[in-house]
């Protein structure tokens, strides 16, 4: 492989990796915001909680895989409590829901500062060593994340399209009044969907922990990127999610590779503003 071909292959792998990380962090918000209509401002803090679960596992001398059930339990319990006592009374008041979850995000961030401190923390991963792939030496953990994300997306699509719960969720999203008339417990279904969304955010934090710096304020960027995906792709459809990820992630990765990361982030911000102005329903959003 020539140097030019190697550089092009490396750039392609980096773009695919960035799309994978964006998918991981946007998937949970796609369920909570895209299907339930709840703009969970604490989405990034659930990603942060998942990352800190890995920190706890490492400090306790446990294998890093132990952080997976830890993150599921912690995020699931917090998510159930938040949906039941904070979000559920506010479903008909979206702005109040936004403010309530924004307050929750501040609380979780400050709680993390009290428990773990304000400094950065890193997680050691044995799988971070480069491996030979496509004629290149590329970090093995990045390749693992790409494969994991593809399998996760396939699993979510199959669950949403083929399972009984997915059918009920689609019915509730399309017409909640009719769904209730047909005997669907929309309250319990919304609770389960909210919990699944925040647990997916926590799992994203677990998977990303070995390749990021972990600190209490890390969730803000993940929230914004996930929100941009929803704005561009539209709410409530898998086509909107995948197209939003592709457009936002591809734009950010491409501009960052040509110029720098600041320009890449600014380009995504401009893109989202244009969509809010010219096509507020997104590419595939419900009209």
N, C-alpha and C positions, 0 to 999 in steps of 0.2 A: 504494500500500500504506500503510495507516494505521500509526502508531507501534506500536500493540498487535500488529498482524499482523506487522510487521517484527521486533519482539522475539521473537514466537513462532517465526517462521521462523529467526531467528538461533539460538535455543535448539535447534531441531531439527537444524540444521546442526552445531552444536557436539556434540550427542549422537552424531550419525552419525560425526563425526570421531573422537570418543573411542572409539567402537566399532571404527573402522578401525584405530586405533593399538593397541588391545587385541588385535585379531585378528592383526596383524603380529607382535606379541611373543609371543602365546600359541601360534601355529601350530607353531613348532619344538618346544616342550615337549609339545604334543599328540602329536607323532610319537614322541619319545624316551620320555616318561613314559606317555602314553596307550596306545601300541602295544607298546613294548618293556618297560614296567614299570620303567624306570630313572629315578629321581628325580634329574635332573641339576641339582645345586645350583649349577653353574657356568653355567647357561643365561643368566642376566643378564650374565655377563662376556663371553659370545659376542656379545650385543647391543652391549656396550661396545666390543669389538674392531672390530665393523663401523662404529661411529660414529668411532672413531679412524682407521680407514682413510680416511674422508672428510677428517679433519684432516690426515693425511699428504699426501693428494692436493692439498689446498689449499696447504699449505706448499711443496710441490714445484712449484707453478704448473701442475699438471695440471688438466684438466677434471674436474668432480666425478664424471662417469660412470666415470672410471678407477678410482674406489674400489670399484666393483662387482666386477670380476674380482679386485682385490686382496683384498677381504673374502672372496670365495669360496675363493680359494687358501689364505689364512691359516687361516680357520675350518675348511676342509675337511681340511687337513693336520693341524691340532691335533686335530680331531674323530676322524680315522682313528687317530691315535696313541693318543689317550685310550681309544677303544673297544677297540683291539687289545691294549693293554698294561695298562690300568687297570680298565676296566669289565668286559671279557669274563670274566676269572677270578672275578668277583664277581656274575654274573647270578643265582645261586641264593642270594645273601646280600644282600637289598635294603638292610638297614641299613648294611652295610659299604660298599655302593655309594654311599649317601648321604654317608657320612663321607668317602670318597675324593674324590668330586666337590666336596664342601665345601672340602676341602684344596686342590683344583685352583682353585676360585674365589678363595681367598685368594692363591694364587700368582699368578694372572693379574692380580688387582687390584694387588698389590705391584709386579709387573713393569710395569704401566702407570704407576704412580707414579714408578718409576725412569726410565722412558723419557720420559714426557710431563709429569711433575710432578703435584702434588696439586691445582692450581688448575683453575678452570672454563675451558673453551674453547668458542668459538662458531664456527659455519660460516656463511659468507655465501652466500646463494642468491638469484640474480636473479629466480627465480620466486616470491619471497615477497610481491610487491606485490599489493594487492587487485585483484580483477577483479569485474565486474558479473555477478551470478548471482542468480536468483530475486528480482529487485528489490532486491538488497542488494550492498554492497561486501564481499567475503569473500576472505581470503587465497588466492591462486591455488594455492600449494603444498599447502594443506590439501585443496583440491578434487582435486588430482592424486593425493594419498595415498589419498583415498577411492576413486577410480576404480582405482588400482593394486591396492588391497587386494581389491576385488571381482573383478578379473581374476585375481589370484593365487589366491583361494579357488576360483574356477571351475576354474582349471588344476589345482589340487591335488585337487579332487573328481573331475574327469575322469581324472586319473592313478590315483587310488586305486580308482575304480570300473571303469575301462575297460582299463587297461594290464595286461600279463602280470605285471609286478613288483607291481602293486597286488593282483592276485589271489593271488600267492604270499604277500604280506605278510598278507593277511586270513587265509589258511590257516594261516600260522605263528602268528598271534595267537590263532586259535580253538583250535588243537590242534597244538602244536609237535612232539609225538612222531609223530603221524600224518603231518605235513608232511615230516618227515625220512624216514619210511617210504616216502613217495611220491617220494623223490628230490630234494626241495628242500634246497638248501644253506642251512640256517637261519643258520649262522654268518656267511657272506658277506652274506646278506640283512639280518641284524641290523646288520652293519657299515655297509652302504649306508644303511639307515634312520637310524642314529645320525648319520652324516655329513650326510644331508639335513636332519635336525633342527637341527643346530648351524649349518649354512650358512644355513638360513632365519632363525635368530636373528641371524646376522651381517648378512644382507640387511635385516632389520628395523632394525638399528642404522644402516645406511647410509641408509635411507629417512627415518629420524627425525632424523638428525643436523642438518639445517638448521633444525629447529623445537624443539630441546632444548638444554639446557646439558650439555656433555660433560665428565665427570670420572671418575676411576677407580672411585668407589663407586656409579655410576649404576645398575648392574645389579640391585641389591637389590630396588628397587620393581618392576622388570619381572619378576623371578623370582616375587615374591609374587603379583602380579596374574595371571600365567600359571598359577600353582598354584591360586589361587582359582577360576579358570575350570574347571580339571580337577576340583576338589572338587565344584563345583556341578553341572557338566554330566555328569560321569562319564567313565570312561576307555574308550578304544578304539572310539569311534563318532563319525562326523561330526555326527550329531544332538546328541550330548552336547557337542561342541565349540561348535556354533553356539548351542545353548540356554544354555550356560555363559557365552559371550561376551555374549549378549543380556541375561541376567539380571544378571551382574556389572557389565558396562559400563553398562547402563541404570540400575541402582541407584546406582552411583557418580556418574554424570553427573547424574541427577535430584536426588539429595541435595546434591551439590556446588553445583548451580545454585540451589537453594532456600536452603541454609544456607551451607556453605563446604566447601573441599576436605578438611579434616580430618574433618568429619562424614561426608562421602562415603566416605572411606577406612575410617572406623570402621564404617559401615553394612555395607560389604562384608565386613569382618572378622567382624562378628556373624553375617551371613548364612552365611559359610563354616563357622563354628563350629556353627551350627544344623544345617547339612547333615551335617557330620561326626558329629553326635550323633544326629540323627533319620533321616537317609537317607545313610549312609556310601558307598553305591554311586553317589550322584549321581542326576540325572534319568534318564539313559540309559546308565548304566554297565553293564558286564558283571557278571552275578551269579554 
